[in-house]
Amino acid sequence: MRGRRAVVDFIPSLSSSERLCAGVVLLLDNGEVSWRNALDMRKAESAFGAAGLALHSVAERLCESLAHHWLQQQPEEAWAPPFEGAAISESATFTARDVDAAFEFALRQSSSLHVLLGAYEIPQQTRTTGIVERVRQAVRRSSHSKYLAPRFGRELNIGADTQPLKVDFLGQHFACYFLQVTASERGIPGNAERAYGKLFELQALRRFVSHKRKSLGLLDDERPGKFELVLVGDGQHPVQRRALAQIEALADKGEVRARPLLDANAAAEHVLQMERQVA
């Protein structure tokens, strides 16, 4: 297999003096054009978070642009990169066993980041039991409050053409959603988004309970008047402390509130206390 090979690179920001390899574009003698990104998307995201995804997106756009340019049989020097600071850093003829071999040889020569990501292994995350189930299990361990366990994960029918509203805990007097607070710096934005969604559902639940008690399918003794987003996290942990502060600021304390608690056992005890206090 023979053809022409172009290595594309770019600067990650206009103030940077560093250049990164975006990828390699091949123009085969038979007229076929293909390209390969220097950055593995999943590994880039795992290693660098949103920044890794952004770099992968830029690299993909650059390679795709040059490939399209060659498909139109335009001369290499006439290519106008879609991003400032991008350029063809190397262009030469090549001979290889197949396309994969051509790409791998060029990328290993041109991209240190490609080599590093090739050796990088995405951490295997052990899926732990969800926070709702952990609180439910803690409640079950209380011999006087086993009747509360069925009140976890309740589904309410809010409309004929809509999905049921699933409530983490719906008691006689107290209703709440649970959120495990992230301990990862990169997880803070996503944690805040999930908290915002849960707070919105609490607001909706509060309105539904006050106006549509029978149509929702509530039990006769279910008349919650207290609504909370229970945040399970350590306020002394540097990352969790910032995440907790951000989420608490989102809550409308007049209608629903965010309550930070250390762990699932503390959350279970809080549920028990709230059901007793407001009874």
N, C-alpha and C positions, 0 to 999 in steps of 0.2 A: 504494500500500500504506500502510495506517494501523494504528496500534496504540499500545501503551504500552511505554515503555522504562525499564528500571531498571539503574543502574550499581552494582555491588557492590564494596566495598573492604574491606580488613582490615589489621591490623597484623602484621608478620612475626614479632614476639615480644612478649610481654607487657611487656617493659621498654622497648620501642621507642616513640618518639613519631611515627614515620613511618607513613604509610598507603600501601598499594599497591592498585592496581585489580586485582580478581580477574577481572572480565569484565562482559559485558552480557547481560541477559536480556530477550527481547522477548515481549510478549503481543499477538498480532495481533487485529484486530477480528473475524476469523472463528473465534477461540478457539484457534488454534495457538500453541504456546509453543516457543521455541528459545533457545539461549544460545551464547555464544562466549567461550572463555577468552582473557584478555588476553595470556597467555604462550604462545608457541610452544614445545612440549615439547622438540623436538630442539635448537632454538637455545638454550633456557634451560639444557639439560644441557651443551651444548658450551661455553657462556659461563661457567656457574657451577657445573658439576659436580653433585654430589648435592644441594647447596642449591637449585639451579635446579629439579631434579626435585621436591623437596619443596614449593617455592612453587607449581609448576604443579599438583601434586596437591591442595593446599589450595584454590587458586583454582577448580579443576574441581569439587570437592566443594561449594563455596559456590554456584556458579552452578547446579549440578544441584539443590541443595536448594531454591533459590528457584523454579526452573522447576517442580519437583514441587508446591510450595506453590500456585503459580498454576493448575496443571492441576486441582487439587482445588477451584478456584474460591474460595480463601480470600482474605480481604482482605490487602493488602500490609502494613499495619501489624501484622498478627498473625504475621508470619513470625519464627520463632526461629532465628537462624543456628546451624549446628552447631559453630562455633568462636567462642570469646570474642574480642571486639574487632572482629568483622565487622559490617557494616551496609550498608544501601542509602544510598549517598551522593547519588544523584540519581534522580529519578523524574519522567517527563514524557511527554506524548503526542508522537508523531512521525509524519512522512510521508516516505516514501522510495521510490526507484525499485524496489528489491527488498531482500531480506533482507541480502545481502552489503553493499550500500551503507549500510544502516542500521547494521550492526555496525561497519563501518570508520569511519564518521563519528563514532560514539559513542566508540569506542576511541581514536581519534586525539585526541579532545578530552579524554579522561579519563585516559589512561595514557601517561606519558612512556616507561615501560619497554617498552610495546608498540611505540612508534615507534622506539626504539633497537634492539630486537630485529628489527624489520622491515628495518632497514638492515644488520644484522649478517649476515655470511656465515660459514658453518661452514667452518673451515680444511680445505682439501683435503689429506688425509694421503697421502703417497706410500707405497705398500705396499712395504717392503723385503723382501729375501730372508730367510727365517726363519733363526734362529740355528743350528739343526741343519744346514741345508744349507750355511751359510757355513763352519761347522767342517768339514763333509765336504769342501768344495772346498779348504780349506786343507790337509787331510790328503792329498788327491789330488796336491797340488803337491810332496809329498815323494816322490822317486823310489824310496825304499826301503820305503815303507809304503802303496803303493796297494792292497795286499790288505786293508787295514782299511776302505776305503770301503764295501764291501758290508755291513759290520757296523753301519752306521747305519740307523735306522728299522726294526729287526727286529720282527717280530710273533710273539708266543708264544701258543700255544693253551692257555689256563688252564682251560678247561672246555667241555663240549659245548654248553651253553646260554648261554654268555657271549661277549662280544666279545673278540677277541684283545687281549693286552696289548702295546702298541707301545712299544718301548724305544728311546730316542734313540741310544744306542751300547751294543752288547753284544759285548765282546771275549772273548778267550780267558781273560783273568784279571781284567779290569776292566770294570765297567758303570756308565753314568752317564746322567743327564738334564741337559739344558741349559736355562738360563733367562736371557733378556735382561733385565737390571735396568732398571727405569723411570728416566727422568730428569725425570719430571713429578711434582709434589707430589700432584696428584689421583690419580696412578696407583699410589701406594704401597699402598693397601689391596688393590686388585685384584692387584698383583704379589705381595703376601704370600699371598693366597688361592691363586694359581697355584703358588707355591712349596710351600705346604702340600700341595696335591694331588700334586705331583711327588715330594715326600718320602714321602708315603703309598705311592705306586706303587713307589718304591725299596724301602721296607720289605717290600711284598708280593713284589716280584721276588726279594729276598734269601731270603724263606721258600720261594718256589716253586723257586728254583734248588737249594736245599739238600735239598728233599724230593721233588720231582717232575721230576727231570732228564729222563727219557726221554719222559714224556707231554707235556712242553712243546714238544718238537720242537727241542731244542737240538742243535747240531752236536757231534760227538764231542770237539772240542777246546775247547768253550765251558764253562769251569768258573770263572766270575768269583767272586772272593772279596773284591774291593774295590768299594764302591758309593758314589757321590758325586752330589750335585747341583752341577753346575758353573755358577756365577753369573758372567755376563759383564757387567762394569760397572766404572766408574772409582771407586776408593775415595777419590779426591781431590775428586770432584764432590759438592757439598753435599747434594743430594737423593739421589743414588745411594749415598752413604756411609750415610745413615740407612736406606735400603731394604735395603742389604746387612746392616747390623747387626740389623735386625728379622728377616730371613730366617735368618741364621746362628743366631739364638737359638732358632728353631723346630726345628733339626736335632738329632736324637739322636746325639751324637757317638760313642756306643758302637757303633752299627750302621751308620749312614750319616752322612756329613758334608757340609756345604756348603762349597764351595771357590770363593772369588772370584778371577777372572782378568780382565785388562784388556780383551781383545778376542778375536775368533774365532781369530786366529793363535795367541795364547797358549793358548787352549783346545785347539786342535789339537795343539800341542806337548806339552801336558800329557797328552793321550790317548796320544800316542806314547811318552812317558816312562813312563807307568804300565804300559803293555803290556810295555815292556822291563824295568822294574824288578821286577815281580812274576813275570816268566817264570822 
